Amino acid sequence: GNNFEIKKVFELNYNDKIFDSLKNAYMGFDKWWNSIQNRDTYVYFNTNNDINAILIPKIERNEIISENPLIKKDKILKICTFKVAEHARGLKLGEKLINLAIKFAESNDLSEIYLSHYIEENDYLVNLIEQFGFKHIGNKGDNEAIFIKSIYTNGSVIINSNVDALNFDKTFYPAFYDGNLVRKHLVPILPTFHKKLFPDSHAEVHQLELNLFENSEGNCIKKAYVCRANTTKINKGDILLFYQSKNRMALTTIGTVLNVYPKMTDPEEVFKLISKRTVFTFEDIKKWCRKELLVILFNENFHLKQEVKLPELSKFNIEGNIYSIREIQDEQYRKIIKGNIDERFTIH
């Protein structure tokens, strides 16, 4: 399993292997570590109590973040330490740490996040963070790279196509474009799958004992949905509203489409696309591939503040139970999200 805890620095084992490379890369690491003993850290432990992943955030004010070019910020979130242990790379904990940093920024009313990092060949961290909108904007004096990310915009972005929408969604994640260029779809998902794919949605958390995420798909930002629908209406940048069927019969979670693969029949290909991002095993996929599959890769953006139950949907002229993917109109979508997501994070 993978156990997430908030700990003070002084409670951590400074000799844990995860810190070795940091001690080697940063001359003053010991001194810095001793100076932050009371700071909060977000830590994932494995069953032997080794650290699988660690995030140390800090709010900075009036800080020069880059020397070349010179960039100063009034108020910004710094990620001081962002590290996933080699042995835990398959668990998608890097995405989980990005998510935690974003939530930390949101709750402290910060619109930007930055980190500094010495770039290596085939850099795991750079590949990861660039997928979620971190951009290399400058360097510190000794060539340490500075990466910065915005989590919403003050509206100075022009969007003319699905590709623009998709680029916006990646750059400003978890903010997303929801104007008329993209369609909105209701997507049904069974309770057992919902619980694994969206483990931190409200309804799941109280059963979860502080987010004990057993599976990589629960840690991912980028997830996969697989079904037999033969719809051709879904496009990059479109919006997905996930509807938990059976017991809850409610919309819970909103995501944005990264990629769509219709009419897939080769289980190997399907599994390559979705492994670690989905609840399904290779055996499941093999069974299903006797018919054509639709594979959707999407980012999970927000859980709705209040889930929207089936009876309410009929008020918005969305009738009947939702058994398959269904497109809804923009005005129906607006009613669903009203008061249920923070609209600073949308642009239309």
C-alpha positions in Angstrom: 0.0 0.0 0.0 0.9 3.6 -0.1 0.3 5.7 3.0 0.1 9.4 2.8 0.8 11.6 5.9 1.5 15.2 6.7 4.7 15.2 8.9 7.0 17.9 10.3 10.6 17.8 8.9 12.0 16.8 12.3 9.9 13.6 12.3 11.5 12.3 9.1 14.5 10.0 8.9 17.2 12.2 7.4 19.1 9.0 6.3 16.3 7.7 4.1 17.7 6.8 0.7 15.4 9.3 -1.0 17.6 12.2 0.2 20.9 10.8 -1.1 20.7 12.5 -4.5 19.6 15.8 -2.9 22.6 15.8 -0.5 24.9 15.1 -3.5 23.3 17.8 -5.7 23.0 20.6 -3.1 26.1 21.7 -1.1 24.0 23.3 1.6 21.4 20.6 2.0 22.3 19.7 5.6 22.2 23.2 6.7 18.9 24.0 5.0 17.3 20.8 6.4 18.3 21.8 9.9 16.8 25.3 9.4 13.3 23.9 8.4 12.7 21.4 11.1 9.2 22.7 11.9 7.9 22.8 8.3 5.0 20.7 7.1 5.9 18.0 4.5 3.6 15.7 2.5 5.0 12.2 2.6 4.1 8.8 1.2 5.6 5.9 3.1 5.7 2.3 2.0 5.1 -0.6 4.4 8.7 -0.6 5.6 8.4 3.0 6.5 10.7 4.1 3.7 9.7 7.3 2.0 8.2 6.7 -1.5 7.6 10.4 -2.3 7.9 13.7 -0.6 6.7 17.3 -1.2 7.9 20.3 0.8 5.9 23.5 -0.2 6.6 27.1 1.0 4.8 30.4 0.4 7.3 33.0 -0.8 6.9 36.8 -0.8 8.9 39.4 -2.8 11.2 36.7 -4.0 13.7 36.9 -7.0 13.0 33.5 -8.4 15.1 33.7 -11.5 18.4 35.6 -12.1 18.7 35.1 -15.8 16.4 36.6 -16.9 15.6 38.5 -13.7 12.1 37.6 -12.5 10.6 38.7 -9.2 7.3 37.6 -7.7 5.2 39.2 -5.0 3.6 36.0 -3.8 4.2 32.5 -5.2 4.3 28.9 -4.0 7.7 27.4 -4.1 8.1 23.6 -4.2 11.3 23.3 -2.2 11.5 19.5 -2.5 9.7 17.3 -5.0 11.0 13.8 -5.1 9.7 10.3 -5.9 11.9 7.4 -4.9 13.3 5.2 -7.8 11.5 2.1 -6.3 8.1 3.9 -6.4 8.1 5.2 -9.9 5.3 3.0 -11.2 2.8 4.3 -8.7 2.2 7.7 -10.3 3.1 9.5 -7.1 4.7 12.3 -9.1 1.3 13.2 -10.4 -0.1 12.9 -6.9 2.6 15.4 -5.6 1.7 17.9 -8.4 -1.9 17.6 -7.3 -1.1 18.2 -3.7 1.0 21.3 -4.7 -1.9 22.7 -6.7 -4.4 22.1 -3.9 -1.9 23.8 -1.5 -1.7 26.8 -3.9 -5.5 27.0 -4.3 -6.2 27.0 -0.6 -3.6 29.7 0.0 -4.9 31.8 -2.9 -1.8 31.6 -5.0 -2.0 31.5 -8.7 1.6 30.4 -9.5 3.9 27.6 -8.4 7.6 27.2 -9.1 10.5 24.9 -8.5 14.2 24.9 -9.3 16.0 21.8 -10.6 19.3 20.8 -12.2 18.3 19.2 -15.5 19.8 15.8 -16.2 19.7 13.6 -19.3 16.4 11.8 -19.8 15.0 13.8 -16.9 12.1 12.1 -15.2 11.0 15.2 -13.3 11.1 17.5 -16.3 9.1 15.1 -18.5 6.5 14.8 -15.8 6.1 18.5 -14.8 6.0 19.7 -18.4 2.9 17.6 -19.0 1.1 19.7 -16.4 2.1 23.2 -17.6 5.4 23.8 -15.8 7.6 25.9 -18.2 11.4 26.4 -18.1 11.5 30.2 -17.8 15.0 31.0 -16.6 18.0 29.9 -14.5 19.6 30.7 -11.2 23.2 31.9 -11.3 24.7 28.4 -11.3 22.5 27.2 -14.1 19.9 25.6 -11.9 16.7 25.7 -14.1 13.6 27.5 -12.9 10.2 26.0 -13.9 7.0 27.9 -13.3 3.3 27.0 -13.6 0.1 29.1 -13.5 -3.1 27.5 -12.2 -5.5 30.0 -13.6 -5.3 33.0 -15.9 -6.7 36.5 -15.8 -8.3 35.9 -19.1 -5.7 37.0 -21.6 -5.8 33.9 -23.6 -7.4 33.6 -27.1 -8.9 30.2 -28.0 -9.9 29.5 -31.5 -9.8 25.7 -31.8 -9.8 22.4 -30.0 -6.0 22.4 -30.1 -5.9 25.8 -28.4 -8.4 24.5 -25.8 -6.2 21.5 -25.1 -3.1 23.6 -24.8 -4.8 25.9 -22.4 -6.0 22.9 -20.4 -2.5 21.6 -20.1 -0.8 24.9 -19.4 -3.2 26.1 -16.7 -4.2 22.7 -15.2 -6.5 22.3 -13.2 -8.1 25.4 -14.9 -9.8 24.5 -18.2 -11.6 26.0 -21.2 -15.3 25.4 -21.3 -16.6 27.6 -24.0 -18.5 26.8 -27.2 -15.7 25.2 -29.1 -15.8 22.1 -26.8 -18.7 19.7 -26.2 -19.9 18.5 -22.8 -20.6 14.8 -22.1 -22.1 12.8 -19.3 -20.0 9.6 -18.7 -21.4 6.8 -16.6 -19.0 4.8 -14.3 -19.7 1.9 -12.0 -19.3 2.4 -8.2 -16.4 0.0 -7.8 -14.5 1.7 -10.6 -15.4 5.1 -9.4 -13.9 4.4 -6.0 -10.6 3.4 -7.5 -10.4 6.0 -10.3 -11.5 9.0 -8.1 -10.5 7.9 -4.6 -10.5 11.5 -3.2 -13.9 12.5 -4.4 -16.0 13.5 -1.3 -18.2 10.4 -1.3 -15.2 8.1 -1.3 -13.0 9.8 1.3 -14.8 8.9 4.5 -14.5 5.2 3.6 -10.9 5.7 2.8 -9.0 6.4 6.1 -6.8 9.3 5.0 -6.4 8.5 1.3 -4.8 5.1 1.5 -4.3 4.8 -2.3 -3.5 1.3 -3.2 -3.5 1.8 -6.9 -1.6 4.0 -9.3 -4.8 5.0 -11.1 -6.0 6.8 -7.9 -2.8 8.8 -7.8 -3.0 9.9 -11.5 -4.1 13.2 -12.8 -4.1 11.8 -16.3 -6.6 8.9 -16.3 -8.2 6.5 -18.8 -11.8 5.6 -19.5 -12.6 2.5 -21.6 -16.0 1.6 -23.0 -17.8 0.0 -25.9 -19.5 3.2 -27.0 -19.3 3.9 -30.7 -19.8 7.7 -30.3 -17.7 9.8 -32.6 -18.7 13.0 -30.9 -15.9 13.2 -28.4 -12.9 15.4 -29.2 -9.7 16.7 -27.6 -10.5 19.5 -25.1 -14.1 18.3 -24.5 -15.5 18.1 -21.0 -16.5 14.9 -19.2 -18.9 14.9 -16.3 -18.6 11.6 -14.5 -21.8 10.0 -13.3 -21.6 7.3 -10.7 -24.3 4.8 -11.6 -26.2 2.3 -9.5 -26.1 3.3 -5.9 -25.4 7.1 -6.0 -26.8 8.1 -9.3 -25.0 11.4 -9.3 -22.5 13.5 -11.1 -19.4 13.8 -9.0 -16.3 14.7 -11.0 -15.3 16.8 -14.0 -12.4 16.1 -16.4 -11.1 17.2 -19.8 -10.3 15.1 -22.8 -6.6 14.7 -23.7 -7.0 12.1 -26.4 -9.5 9.8 -28.0 -8.9 6.4 -29.6 -12.0 5.0 -31.3 -12.5 1.5 -32.6 -9.5 -0.1 -30.8 -9.3 -3.9 -31.1 -5.7 -4.8 -30.2 -5.5 -5.5 -26.5 -1.8 -4.9 -26.4 -2.2 -1.4 -27.9 -5.1 -0.6 -25.6 -3.1 -1.7 -22.6 -0.1 0.3 -23.5 -2.3 3.4 -23.6 -4.0 2.9 -20.3 -1.8 0.8 -18.1 -1.5 2.4 -14.6 -4.1 5.0 -15.5 -7.1 2.7 -15.3 -8.7 0.1 -13.1 -8.6 -2.6 -15.7 -6.3 -5.6 -16.0 -4.8 -6.9 -19.2 -7.2 -9.9 -18.9 -10.2 -7.6 -18.8 -9.0 -5.8 -21.9 -8.4 -9.0 -23.8 -12.0 -10.2 -23.1 -13.4 -6.8 -24.1 -11.4 -6.5 -27.3 -13.6 -9.0 -29.0 -15.6 -5.9 -29.8 -14.3 -2.4 -30.7 -13.3 -0.3 -27.8 -13.3 3.5 -27.3 -10.4 4.7 -25.1 -10.5 8.2 -23.7 -7.5 9.7 -21.9 -8.5 12.6 -19.7 -7.2 14.8 -16.9 -9.2 14.8 -13.8 -9.9 18.5 -13.0 -12.3 18.9 -10.1 -14.7 17.1 -7.9 -18.0 18.9 -7.8 -18.6 20.7 -4.4 -22.0 19.1 -4.3 -22.7 16.0 -6.4 -25.7 16.5 -8.7 -28.2 13.8 -8.3 -30.4 12.3 -10.9 -33.7 14.1 -9.8 -31.9 17.5 -10.2 -30.8 16.5 -13.7 -34.4 16.2 -14.8 -34.9 19.9 -13.8 -32.2 20.7 -16.4 -34.1 18.6 -19.0 -31.7 15.7 -18.7 -34.1 12.8 -18.6 -33.7 9.1 -17.7 -30.8 7.2 -16.2 -27.5 7.5 -17.8 -26.3 4.2 -19.2 -24.0 5.4 -21.9 -22.0 8.5 -22.8 -24.4 11.3 -23.6 -23.8 14.8 -24.9 -25.5 17.7 -23.1 -26.0 21.3 -24.1 -23.9 24.2 -22.9 -26.7 25.7 -20.9 -27.3 22.4 -19.1 -23.6 22.1 -18.3 -23.7 25.7 -16.9 -26.5 24.7 -14.5 -24.6 21.7 -13.3 -21.4 23.5 -12.5 -23.1 26.6 -10.9 -21.7 26.9 -7.4 -20.1 23.5 -7.8 -16.7 24.5 -9.1 -14.7 27.6 -8.6 -15.2 29.6 -11.7 -11.8 31.3 -11.6 -10.6 28.0 -12.9 -12.7 28.1 -16.1 -12.4 30.3 -19.2 -14.9 30.7 -22.0 
